[in-house]
Amino acid sequence: MLALITAALLADDARPMFSDEDFADHSRLGPSRELAVLVLPLDVLRASVSATPAFGVEVRVALPERWALSVAPAVLWAVEGDRFPEHGVGAGLILGAHYYIDRDLAGGYIGVEVGDIEVFVGGDGGRTVGGAAVFGYALTWESGLIINLGLAFGYWHRMGLLESGPVLPEILAVRLGVGWAR
């Protein structure tokens, strides 16, 4: 059913439900934006619970025809303890493409995100790879404030040093972002 809804939204004859002229005062949906920087506190919290605190920031850039590109540098570190014999560090990148239904970087959207994050502890390495479909909504204000709420359905797999296979928060995740947009 989700595939049918997504196909209907992306069809050539799909029209935006609203145009910027319909809401000139932006009283309900907020203004269009060209650039957004979001902090993702739930992603940081979720990673911290698994003993791998993360840097959760995402940048979204508007492209033509209500498309947007998102880039999230993934920086995390392994905390010495029961799970890891010593401290370690990891880095990677999560890239996404989003389609905004109503206007650029505001209102409802659907998207796909894929990524690869590699971690090294001592001489051992591991990685997390995967992707997710994201369904969400972004509220914007004249002041530049943006609040993004999304639901991600995906599969992220941990290998090597991080071996644990898929875990529930990575299969279905709430994506909350708060930040600034222009």
N, C-alpha and C positions, 0 to 999 in steps of 0.2 A: 504494500500500500504506500509506503514511504517513497518507493521508486516511482510510482505513478504520480504522486504529488510533485516530486522533484521534476519529473519530465514535463508535467503540465506547466510548471513555473518557468522552465527554461525554453519552452516551445517558442518558435518564431512569432506566433500570433499572440503571445502573452503581452499584456499591457500593464504598466504600473497601475496599482489601484488608485494612487494619488500622484499629482504632480506638485512641484514646488509652488505653483501659482494657486493651487487649491488651499494651501495653508501659508499664505504670504506672511501672516503674523507668527507662524510656527508655534501656535499655542498648544497643539496636541502632540505632534510628532517630533518637533525640533528641527533645526536647520540642517541642510546638507553640509558635509565636511569633506576636506581633501586629504587630511592627514590625522591620524589618531595614535596616541601612545597610551597603552593600557597596562596597568599593574594587575596581576592575576593572583590575589591572595589565597584563594582556595587551592590553586595548583601548588603554591609554595607549601601550604599546610599539608596537603596530601603527600608530597614528596618528603617532607620532614618526618611524618609518621613512619615512613619506610626507611629511616636512618640515612636518607640522601637529600638533605636540604637543597633547594633549588632557587635559582634566580628567575622569577616569573614576570617578564616584561614582553609585550608584543607591540609591534609597530604595524599599522595598517595604512596603506596608500591607495587612494581612489584611482581607478583606471576608467577609460571610457565605457559608456553604456552600463553604468552602475556596478561594474566589476571592481574588485579590490584585491590587492596582493597583501598578504600578511607575512611578517618575518619575526620569529621569536628566537633570539639566541638562547640556547639551553646551557646554562652553567650550573653544575651541581658538585657536591663534594660528599665523599663517603666518610662517615663518622666512625672513628675507632670504637670498638665495643664487641659485643657478642657476635655480631654479623661480620665485621671486618677486622682483620688483625692490626691494622694501622689506618691512619687517615689517608684519603685519596681524593682525586679530583677528576671531573669529567666535563666535557664540552660537546656541543653539537648544535644543530639548527633544526627548527621546525618551520616549514614553509606552508602557506595556505593560499587558496583562491576562494573568494567569497562573492556571491551574487546578491546584491541588495535589491529587494523587491520594490521599494518605494522611492528611494533616493540615495545618493552617495553617502556611505558610512553612517546612515541613520535609518531607523525602522527595521523591519524584518529582513532576515537574510538566511541563505543556506550556503554551505561551503564544504571544502575538503582540505584537510591538513595532513601532511606527511612529515616524518622526521627521523633523525638518527642521532643518538647521543652515546658517546663512548666514554667509559670510565676506567681509570687506572689506579690500582692500589698496590703499592710495592711493585713487584714484577708482573702482576696479574692484571688482565684487562677484561672488560665486559662491555656490553652495549645494550641499548634499548632501541628498537626500531618499530615502526608501525605507522598507522594512519587512522583518521577518524572523519566521519561526516558530522558536520556541526550545523545545528538549527538554532537560530537565536534572534535577539532583538536588541537594538542599540538605541538608547535615548540620548539626545543631545540638547544642550542649552546654549543660549546666546553667549554666556560667559565662557564657553569652551569646555565645560564639564561634559563628560560622556560616561554613561554607565551601560555596560554590555552584559547581557545574560544569555547564555547559550547552553545547549544540551548536546554533548558529543557522544556519538555511538562509534566505537572503533575497536581496533585490536592493536595493542602495543605489547611486544614480547621482549623479555629480558633474557640475555644470553651470557655465557661465560661467568665471570665473577658475580654478576648480578642474577644468575639463574634462579628464576622462580616461576617462569611461565607467565601466562596472563593472570592479572588480578582484577577483581571487580571494579575498583575505581577507574581503571584504565579502559574497561569495556564500556562503561556508561559513566560519564563524568559531567558534573555541572561546571560550566565555565563562567565565572564572575569576573568582570574586568571593570576597573574604575580608572579614569584618567582624564587626559586633556586632548582636545581636538581643535583643529583650525580649518 
